[in-house]
Amino acid sequence: MKKKSTSRKIPQIMLSIYALLYLAYIILPIIPVLDITAPVEPAGRQKMIITFVAFFLVYLLSWRNRDLAGMLLITGYIASILADTLLENLRLEALILGLPVMILGILMVRDWYRQLLNLLASIYTLYQIWRTITYFAVIKDLALLDRILISALLIIWMVGYIFLWKRPASAGWIFIFWFLVLMGTVVTDRGGLEYPLAAVTIGLPGLILGILFILLGRKQKRIIKSQGAQSAADT
């Protein structure tokens, strides 16, 4: 029991280390003696401090309710990269530095909030539809193959979205397949995406949701098996 309790605290211990490194990243460039220069504009530094405050509040919450804190870390990461992409203000540095937080959020969540995951998938589905319509309405010189690939990506995502209401694990695998197809358009330089980083930021939330729904489906299977074994033992 003690070993199990200790293993559950490992993600929070890793999150504590990340919090200290995050704090050092903000504070060390301010100390004149160290002479450390940070290539960040004043507005960017203000945003970084606000983000750290929000992160620290979630970190404190993680010691009381790690499931909720984990979901907040995941949704915060997805929301930040989508917002920066829409505002055309995404930096590769922010994408990489925030990735460990998303991974720790996944590790921290034990009881999956099905309705919240469905809400995230619904919001992202609306984003996919909006992005596809924008491509067809604004970019007039897309080749026929690019138009077919963009339409195919939306269809694959919609199939996964339909599956998630009854078979979340299958939906998760479809979302991962969608991500791989999206990456394939980058490798082959098709699909209308001019910058590879744009494809990663567009596809990463879908990949994250795919992993979460696969884990949700596996947990549901374990619950059904345990209930079946218990009912058989009772009879």
ChimeraX attribute file (.defattr): number of C-alpha atoms within 10 A of each C-alpha:
attribute: neighborCount
match mode: 1-to-1
recipient: residues
	/A:1	6
	/A:2	7
	/A:3	7
	/A:4	8
	/A:5	9
	/A:6	11
	/A:7	12
	/A:8	15
	/A:9	15
	/A:10	14
	/A:11	22
	/A:12	21
	/A:13	13
	/A:14	13
	/A:15	20
	/A:16	15
	/A:17	12
	/A:18	16
	/A:19	17
	/A:20	11
	/A:21	12
	/A:22	17
	/A:23	15
	/A:24	12
	/A:25	13
	/A:26	15
	/A:27	11
	/A:28	15
	/A:29	15
	/A:30	14
	/A:31	10
	/A:32	9
	/A:33	8
	/A:34	9
	/A:35	10
	/A:36	11
	/A:37	11
	/A:38	12
	/A:39	9
	/A:40	10
	/A:41	9
	/A:42	9
	/A:43	8
	/A:44	11
	/A:45	14
	/A:46	12
	/A:47	12
	/A:48	17
	/A:49	15
	/A:50	12
	/A:51	13
	/A:52	16
	/A:53	13
	/A:54	13
	/A:55	19
	/A:56	17
	/A:57	11
	/A:58	19
	/A:59	21
	/A:60	14
	/A:61	16
	/A:62	22
	/A:63	12
	/A:64	10
	/A:65	14
	/A:66	24
	/A:67	20
	/A:68	19
	/A:69	22
	/A:70	28
	/A:71	21
	/A:72	20
	/A:73	24
	/A:74	22
	/A:75	18
	/A:76	19
	/A:77	21
	/A:78	23
	/A:79	14
	/A:80	16
	/A:81	21
	/A:82	19
	/A:83	13
	/A:84	15
	/A:85	16
	/A:86	11
	/A:87	9
	/A:88	10
	/A:89	9
	/A:90	18
	/A:91	12
	/A:92	9
	/A:93	8
	/A:94	14
	/A:95	17
	/A:96	10
	/A:97	12
	/A:98	17
	/A:99	14
	/A:100	15
	/A:101	22
	/A:102	21
	/A:103	15
	/A:104	19
	/A:105	26
	/A:106	21
	/A:107	16
	/A:108	24
	/A:109	20
	/A:110	15
	/A:111	11
	/A:112	20
	/A:113	13
	/A:114	15
	/A:115	9
	/A:116	12
	/A:117	18
	/A:118	17
	/A:119	11
	/A:120	17
	/A:121	21
	/A:122	13
	/A:123	11
	/A:124	20
	/A:125	18
	/A:126	11
	/A:127	14
	/A:128	18
	/A:129	15
	/A:130	11
	/A:131	15
	/A:132	16
	/A:133	14
	/A:134	11
	/A:135	16
	/A:136	14
	/A:137	9
	/A:138	9
	/A:139	10
	/A:140	8
	/A:141	10
	/A:142	15
	/A:143	11
	/A:144	10
	/A:145	12
	/A:146	17
	/A:147	18
	/A:148	12
	/A:149	17
	/A:150	22
	/A:151	16
	/A:152	15
	/A:153	20
	/A:154	17
	/A:155	14
	/A:156	16
	/A:157	24
	/A:158	18
	/A:159	13
	/A:160	26
	/A:161	21
	/A:162	12
	/A:163	16
	/A:164	24
	/A:165	11
	/A:166	10
	/A:167	16
	/A:168	25
	/A:169	24
	/A:170	17
	/A:171	26
	/A:172	27
	/A:173	18
	/A:174	24
	/A:175	29
	/A:176	23
	/A:177	19
	/A:178	23
	/A:179	25
	/A:180	14
	/A:181	17
	/A:182	22
	/A:183	17
	/A:184	13
	/A:185	20
	/A:186	20
	/A:187	10
	/A:188	8
	/A:189	14
	/A:190	19
	/A:191	23
	/A:192	18
	/A:193	16
	/A:194	11
	/A:195	10
	/A:196	13
	/A:197	16
	/A:198	15
	/A:199	17
	/A:200	17
	/A:201	18
	/A:202	21
	/A:203	19
	/A:204	17
	/A:205	23
	/A:206	26
	/A:207	21
	/A:208	20
	/A:209	23
	/A:210	27
	/A:211	19
	/A:212	19
	/A:213	26
	/A:214	22
	/A:215	18
	/A:216	21
	/A:217	21
	/A:218	13
	/A:219	16
	/A:220	15
	/A:221	13
	/A:222	11
	/A:223	12
	/A:224	12
	/A:225	12
	/A:226	12
	/A:227	12
	/A:228	12
	/A:229	11
	/A:230	11
	/A:231	10
	/A:232	9
	/A:233	8
	/A:234	7
	/A:235	5
